[in-house]
Amino acid sequence: MTAMLEPLMLAAVRLADALRAENAALARLDLPAAAELATAKRQASDAFAAAFDAAHRTGLQATGPDRARAEEIAGHLRELTAENRRLLERAIALQSRVIETIAGAARPKGPGTYGALGRAQEGRPAPVSVLSRV
């Protein structure tokens, strides 16, 4: 592997490792662990983007065995990012259902309240605030 290509390949492997770790946490629905891995994934993504940009600016192109390895890693990154997106969407949908369930349970279940003129009003949900870390 050429010396100039090495930083890009190392950044790609680091990003793949970060995605793999987050995907594993998301697959088992361990959202706190996935949230803890978000910083490492962001840092790995930033490093990969910087290495890719530097390689592009210098006109670096992989050839021969380096090209085959680069294509292999690129394909692997595409698979990992697609899986990451799917798992994140599943986690977000699950969190939304949890929040909707909590909000639904917080609604008053009575005949309603009386308005300013003494007339009964439909039951309105009380203000609710929910904080969630993902």
Rosetta constraint file for C-alpha pairs under 8 A:
AtomPair CA 1 CA 5 HARMONIC 6.69 0.50
AtomPair CA 1 CA 6 HARMONIC 6.58 0.50
AtomPair CA 1 CA 65 HARMONIC 7.99 0.50
AtomPair CA 1 CA 66 HARMONIC 5.84 0.50
AtomPair CA 2 CA 6 HARMONIC 6.40 0.50
AtomPair CA 2 CA 66 HARMONIC 7.85 0.50
AtomPair CA 3 CA 7 HARMONIC 7.81 0.50
AtomPair CA 4 CA 8 HARMONIC 7.94 0.50
AtomPair CA 4 CA 55 HARMONIC 7.72 0.50
AtomPair CA 4 CA 60 HARMONIC 7.59 0.50
AtomPair CA 5 CA 9 HARMONIC 6.38 0.50
AtomPair CA 5 CA 55 HARMONIC 7.43 0.50
AtomPair CA 5 CA 60 HARMONIC 7.44 0.50
AtomPair CA 5 CA 62 HARMONIC 7.29 0.50
AtomPair CA 6 CA 10 HARMONIC 6.05 0.50
AtomPair CA 7 CA 11 HARMONIC 6.05 0.50
AtomPair CA 7 CA 51 HARMONIC 6.41 0.50
AtomPair CA 8 CA 12 HARMONIC 6.15 0.50
AtomPair CA 8 CA 48 HARMONIC 6.52 0.50
AtomPair CA 8 CA 51 HARMONIC 5.00 0.50
AtomPair CA 8 CA 52 HARMONIC 6.06 0.50
AtomPair CA 8 CA 55 HARMONIC 7.39 0.50
AtomPair CA 9 CA 13 HARMONIC 6.23 0.50
AtomPair CA 9 CA 70 HARMONIC 7.15 0.50
AtomPair CA 9 CA 73 HARMONIC 7.94 0.50
AtomPair CA 10 CA 14 HARMONIC 6.13 0.50
AtomPair CA 11 CA 15 HARMONIC 6.13 0.50
AtomPair CA 11 CA 44 HARMONIC 6.72 0.50
AtomPair CA 11 CA 47 HARMONIC 6.06 0.50
AtomPair CA 11 CA 48 HARMONIC 4.78 0.50
AtomPair CA 11 CA 51 HARMONIC 6.98 0.50
AtomPair CA 12 CA 16 HARMONIC 6.12 0.50
AtomPair CA 12 CA 48 HARMONIC 5.84 0.50
AtomPair CA 12 CA 73 HARMONIC 7.03 0.50
AtomPair CA 12 CA 74 HARMONIC 7.92 0.50
AtomPair CA 12 CA 77 HARMONIC 7.65 0.50
AtomPair CA 13 CA 17 HARMONIC 6.15 0.50
AtomPair CA 13 CA 73 HARMONIC 7.54 0.50
AtomPair CA 14 CA 18 HARMONIC 6.28 0.50
AtomPair CA 14 CA 44 HARMONIC 6.00 0.50
AtomPair CA 15 CA 19 HARMONIC 6.14 0.50
AtomPair CA 15 CA 41 HARMONIC 6.56 0.50
AtomPair CA 15 CA 44 HARMONIC 4.83 0.50
AtomPair CA 15 CA 45 HARMONIC 5.87 0.50
AtomPair CA 15 CA 48 HARMONIC 6.94 0.50
AtomPair CA 15 CA 77 HARMONIC 7.90 0.50
AtomPair CA 16 CA 20 HARMONIC 6.01 0.50
AtomPair CA 16 CA 76 HARMONIC 7.63 0.50
AtomPair CA 16 CA 77 HARMONIC 6.00 0.50
AtomPair CA 16 CA 80 HARMONIC 7.00 0.50
AtomPair CA 17 CA 21 HARMONIC 6.20 0.50
AtomPair CA 18 CA 22 HARMONIC 6.25 0.50
AtomPair CA 18 CA 37 HARMONIC 7.36 0.50
AtomPair CA 18 CA 40 HARMONIC 6.41 0.50
AtomPair CA 18 CA 41 HARMONIC 5.06 0.50
AtomPair CA 18 CA 44 HARMONIC 6.98 0.50
AtomPair CA 19 CA 23 HARMONIC 5.90 0.50
AtomPair CA 19 CA 41 HARMONIC 6.44 0.50
AtomPair CA 19 CA 80 HARMONIC 6.30 0.50
AtomPair CA 19 CA 81 HARMONIC 7.05 0.50
AtomPair CA 19 CA 84 HARMONIC 6.85 0.50
AtomPair CA 20 CA 24 HARMONIC 6.18 0.50
AtomPair CA 20 CA 80 HARMONIC 6.81 0.50
AtomPair CA 21 CA 25 HARMONIC 6.46 0.50
AtomPair CA 21 CA 37 HARMONIC 7.45 0.50
AtomPair CA 22 CA 26 HARMONIC 6.12 0.50
AtomPair CA 22 CA 33 HARMONIC 7.84 0.50
AtomPair CA 22 CA 34 HARMONIC 5.24 0.50
AtomPair CA 22 CA 37 HARMONIC 5.97 0.50
AtomPair CA 22 CA 38 HARMONIC 7.40 0.50
AtomPair CA 22 CA 41 HARMONIC 7.82 0.50
AtomPair CA 22 CA 84 HARMONIC 7.58 0.50
AtomPair CA 23 CA 27 HARMONIC 5.90 0.50
AtomPair CA 23 CA 34 HARMONIC 7.79 0.50
AtomPair CA 23 CA 80 HARMONIC 7.95 0.50
AtomPair CA 23 CA 83 HARMONIC 7.16 0.50
AtomPair CA 23 CA 84 HARMONIC 5.65 0.50
AtomPair CA 23 CA 87 HARMONIC 6.85 0.50
AtomPair CA 24 CA 28 HARMONIC 6.48 0.50
AtomPair CA 25 CA 29 HARMONIC 6.16 0.50
AtomPair CA 25 CA 30 HARMONIC 5.09 0.50
AtomPair CA 25 CA 31 HARMONIC 6.83 0.50
AtomPair CA 25 CA 33 HARMONIC 6.07 0.50
AtomPair CA 25 CA 34 HARMONIC 5.26 0.50
AtomPair CA 26 CA 30 HARMONIC 5.78 0.50
AtomPair CA 26 CA 31 HARMONIC 6.26 0.50
AtomPair CA 26 CA 34 HARMONIC 6.02 0.50
AtomPair CA 26 CA 87 HARMONIC 5.97 0.50
AtomPair CA 26 CA 88 HARMONIC 7.06 0.50
AtomPair CA 26 CA 91 HARMONIC 7.10 0.50
AtomPair CA 27 CA 87 HARMONIC 6.59 0.50
AtomPair CA 29 CA 91 HARMONIC 7.15 0.50
AtomPair CA 30 CA 34 HARMONIC 6.29 0.50
AtomPair CA 31 CA 35 HARMONIC 6.02 0.50
AtomPair CA 31 CA 91 HARMONIC 7.67 0.50
AtomPair CA 31 CA 134 HARMONIC 6.02 0.50
AtomPair CA 32 CA 36 HARMONIC 6.31 0.50
AtomPair CA 32 CA 133 HARMONIC 7.66 0.50
AtomPair CA 32 CA 134 HARMONIC 6.62 0.50
AtomPair CA 33 CA 37 HARMONIC 6.39 0.50
AtomPair CA 34 CA 38 HARMONIC 6.43 0.50
AtomPair CA 34 CA 134 HARMONIC 7.49 0.50
AtomPair CA 35 CA 39 HARMONIC 7.94 0.50
AtomPair CA 35 CA 133 HARMONIC 7.52 0.50
AtomPair CA 35 CA 134 HARMONIC 5.30 0.50
AtomPair CA 37 CA 41 HARMONIC 6.26 0.50
AtomPair CA 38 CA 42 HARMONIC 6.09 0.50
AtomPair CA 39 CA 43 HARMONIC 6.12 0.50
AtomPair CA 40 CA 44 HARMONIC 6.05 0.50
AtomPair CA 41 CA 45 HARMONIC 5.98 0.50
AtomPair CA 42 CA 46 HARMONIC 6.09 0.50
AtomPair CA 43 CA 47 HARMONIC 6.13 0.50
AtomPair CA 44 CA 48 HARMONIC 6.09 0.50
AtomPair CA 45 CA 49 HARMONIC 6.11 0.50
AtomPair CA 46 CA 50 HARMONIC 6.14 0.50
AtomPair CA 47 CA 51 HARMONIC 6.13 0.50
AtomPair CA 48 CA 52 HARMONIC 5.95 0.50
AtomPair CA 49 CA 53 HARMONIC 5.99 0.50
AtomPair CA 50 CA 54 HARMONIC 6.10 0.50
AtomPair CA 51 CA 55 HARMONIC 6.13 0.50
AtomPair CA 52 CA 56 HARMONIC 6.09 0.50
AtomPair CA 53 CA 57 HARMONIC 6.04 0.50
AtomPair CA 54 CA 58 HARMONIC 6.24 0.50
AtomPair CA 55 CA 59 HARMONIC 6.16 0.50
AtomPair CA 55 CA 60 HARMONIC 5.06 0.50
AtomPair CA 55 CA 61 HARMONIC 7.75 0.50
AtomPair CA 56 CA 60 HARMONIC 6.06 0.50
AtomPair CA 61 CA 67 HARMONIC 7.85 0.50
AtomPair CA 62 CA 66 HARMONIC 5.32 0.50
AtomPair CA 62 CA 67 HARMONIC 4.52 0.50
AtomPair CA 62 CA 70 HARMONIC 7.22 0.50
AtomPair CA 63 CA 67 HARMONIC 4.66 0.50
AtomPair CA 63 CA 68 HARMONIC 7.80 0.50
AtomPair CA 64 CA 68 HARMONIC 6.65 0.50
AtomPair CA 65 CA 69 HARMONIC 6.22 0.50
AtomPair CA 66 CA 70 HARMONIC 6.04 0.50
AtomPair CA 67 CA 71 HARMONIC 6.09 0.50
AtomPair CA 68 CA 72 HARMONIC 6.15 0.50
AtomPair CA 69 CA 73 HARMONIC 6.21 0.50
AtomPair CA 70 CA 74 HARMONIC 6.05 0.50
AtomPair CA 71 CA 75 HARMONIC 6.10 0.50
AtomPair CA 72 CA 76 HARMONIC 6.23 0.50
AtomPair CA 73 CA 77 HARMONIC 6.10 0.50
AtomPair CA 74 CA 78 HARMONIC 6.25 0.50
AtomPair CA 75 CA 79 HARMONIC 6.36 0.50
AtomPair CA 76 CA 80 HARMONIC 6.19 0.50
AtomPair CA 77 CA 81 HARMONIC 5.99 0.50
AtomPair CA 78 CA 82 HARMONIC 6.10 0.50
AtomPair CA 79 CA 83 HARMONIC 6.20 0.50
AtomPair CA 80 CA 84 HARMONIC 5.99 0.50
AtomPair CA 81 CA 85 HARMONIC 6.08 0.50
AtomPair CA 82 CA 86 HARMONIC 6.30 0.50
AtomPair CA 83 CA 87 HARMONIC 6.10 0.50
AtomPair CA 84 CA 88 HARMONIC 5.98 0.50
AtomPair CA 85 CA 89 HARMONIC 6.09 0.50
AtomPair CA 86 CA 90 HARMONIC 6.26 0.50
AtomPair CA 87 CA 91 HARMONIC 6.20 0.50
AtomPair CA 88 CA 92 HARMONIC 6.11 0.50
AtomPair CA 89 CA 93 HARMONIC 6.12 0.50
AtomPair CA 90 CA 94 HARMONIC 6.17 0.50
AtomPair CA 91 CA 95 HARMONIC 6.14 0.50
AtomPair CA 92 CA 96 HARMONIC 6.12 0.50
AtomPair CA 93 CA 97 HARMONIC 6.30 0.50
AtomPair CA 94 CA 98 HARMONIC 6.31 0.50
AtomPair CA 95 CA 99 HARMONIC 6.19 0.50
AtomPair CA 96 CA 100 HARMONIC 6.08 0.50
AtomPair CA 97 CA 101 HARMONIC 6.07 0.50
AtomPair CA 98 CA 102 HARMONIC 6.22 0.50
AtomPair CA 99 CA 103 HARMONIC 6.03 0.50
AtomPair CA 99 CA 130 HARMONIC 7.41 0.50
AtomPair CA 100 CA 104 HARMONIC 5.93 0.50
AtomPair CA 101 CA 105 HARMONIC 6.14 0.50
AtomPair CA 102 CA 106 HARMONIC 6.26 0.50
AtomPair CA 103 CA 107 HARMONIC 6.69 0.50
AtomPair CA 103 CA 128 HARMONIC 7.08 0.50
AtomPair CA 106 CA 125 HARMONIC 7.14 0.50
AtomPair CA 106 CA 126 HARMONIC 7.32 0.50
AtomPair CA 106 CA 128 HARMONIC 7.53 0.50
AtomPair CA 107 CA 123 HARMONIC 7.99 0.50
AtomPair CA 107 CA 124 HARMONIC 7.11 0.50
AtomPair CA 107 CA 125 HARMONIC 4.51 0.50
AtomPair CA 107 CA 126 HARMONIC 6.33 0.50
AtomPair CA 108 CA 112 HARMONIC 7.86 0.50
AtomPair CA 108 CA 123 HARMONIC 6.44 0.50
AtomPair CA 108 CA 124 HARMONIC 7.08 0.50
AtomPair CA 108 CA 125 HARMONIC 6.07 0.50
AtomPair CA 108 CA 126 HARMONIC 7.24 0.50
AtomPair CA 109 CA 123 HARMONIC 7.29 0.50
AtomPair CA 110 CA 123 HARMONIC 6.70 0.50
AtomPair CA 111 CA 120 HARMONIC 8.00 0.50
AtomPair CA 111 CA 122 HARMONIC 7.15 0.50
AtomPair CA 111 CA 123 HARMONIC 6.53 0.50
AtomPair CA 112 CA 120 HARMONIC 6.31 0.50
AtomPair CA 112 CA 121 HARMONIC 5.45 0.50
AtomPair CA 112 CA 122 HARMONIC 4.86 0.50
AtomPair CA 112 CA 123 HARMONIC 3.91 0.50
AtomPair CA 112 CA 124 HARMONIC 7.21 0.50
AtomPair CA 113 CA 120 HARMONIC 5.60 0.50
AtomPair CA 113 CA 121 HARMONIC 5.36 0.50
AtomPair CA 113 CA 122 HARMONIC 6.87 0.50
AtomPair CA 113 CA 123 HARMONIC 6.24 0.50
AtomPair CA 114 CA 118 HARMONIC 5.29 0.50
AtomPair CA 114 CA 119 HARMONIC 5.32 0.50
AtomPair CA 114 CA 120 HARMONIC 4.43 0.50
AtomPair CA 114 CA 121 HARMONIC 5.71 0.50
AtomPair CA 115 CA 119 HARMONIC 5.40 0.50
AtomPair CA 115 CA 120 HARMONIC 6.18 0.50
AtomPair CA 115 CA 121 HARMONIC 6.19 0.50
